[in-house]
């Protein structure tokens, strides 16, 4: 489960969206600029002319739209086809898509026909307020009985009215964990019935073309996510939120663990569904360039419908200065990429040979081992003691000396 402190805080500031939209329009009109001190641009890497649709979560509101142009510029004009935001889960009026909140995202989406809007939709209000299992169980059963249908009908009608009827809806994300009120664990059967009720309600709205993305977090978490799968008829995409965690877990284990990356791909294939990665990024293992390289290669191999990196600290690579080595990898791999899907039957042109560009160097990982001061002999006290002391103790060899 990733930390979402900036999104959780910002989710309650929707009253300011209308004013911020004016600033966003000005930023978009002005176009992206070059930041002072921006590192030299790498040459586009191999395969730069074609990539699965990608984007980033940059902010929940209008600033997120404006920053997409800036991120594209930083990536050498790479095409960010995916805009990703979250409906605040504090109250039902916001889950319905409060006026002014989705407008700027809808405007961005409709400017180009091949763009994709991805919207995370909470299944319950008070979604991050640590509601107990007993109450969650009761709420899920009420939802399955139809008590909350009108809220989701209102959201569907709102999206159709904004001319974004093909929005990808990440409904009840990370339901296999313990964070959200819309979690599955207290009553998986009620949760599945509630999901099916929501999808049926929203698909009944005239003009809709929604795709529903079932997106657990990687691994088992509180409950196996397969126990929450509501059925092929109401799921269009099988996603997965996959951060670099827990501490010390290498990427190969993230692939092979129960309910991990490979299990996700296999499950989707067995059900005839494409995959997605709505949330991914760095986390418990810090600035991990190996994870960044391997995760990007994994997505190139498995061709998800879309992926969006969570781009704020500690997960991100553009808006976070804490991960310079991973940032260099991300930029070198995606620099200059565009999403240009081929039409069926179109012959593949023979490319003109070009020299293989050299990726920008990845800075070495800084040493975390403190150097002992001069004239000091380290004492071996054992790993456990040194862990709690925060390092080794040392004994000065000149302790008997006296300064004149």
Secondary structure by P-SEA (a helix, b strand, c coil): ccccaaaaaacccccaaaaaaaaaaaaaaacccccccccccccccccccccccccccccccaaaaaaaaaaaaaaccccccbbbbbcccccccccccccccaaaaaaaaaccccbbbbbbbbccccccccccaaaaaaaaaaaaaccaaaaaaaaaaaaaaacccccccccccccccccccccccccaaaaaaaaaaaaaaaaaccccbbbbbbccccccccccccccccccccccbbbbbcccccccccaaaaacccccaaaaaaaaaaacbbbbbcccccccccccaaaaaaaaaaaaaacccccccccccccccccccccaaaaaaaaaaaccccccccccccccccccccccccccccccccccbbbbcccbbbbbccaaaaaaacbbbbbbcccccccc
